[in-house]
Amino acid sequence: QDEERVKREVQRDKEQKEERDYYRNIISGELRKNVDLNVKGITLQTEMMKEIKEHDGQSREAWSKLNGSLGAICERLNNKTPVKDNKANGQKK
């Protein structure tokens, strides 16, 4: 009777250990996946920040060129700079 009980306990301990090991492997595998995903996320964030900075630089350059052009257009529209075909359009200088 005691021997049978001891055998059952040993068997139950073995099953519990197998179950713990199974879940431990699942958890460690998921943690590994999370670490990999975090590394990929950080890499993506770094690349995105680089692209945003490059785009920002290009935008600033484009706006500075556009500002100069808009200024010239406004001056022309306000007749502050002579236009060769003013007479043809019936406009005065």
Secondary structure by P-SEA (a helix, b strand, c coil): caaaaaaaaaaaaaaaaaaaaaaaaaaaaaaaaaaaaaaaaaaaaaaaaaaaaaaaaaaaaaaaaaaaaaaaaaaaaaccccccccccccccc
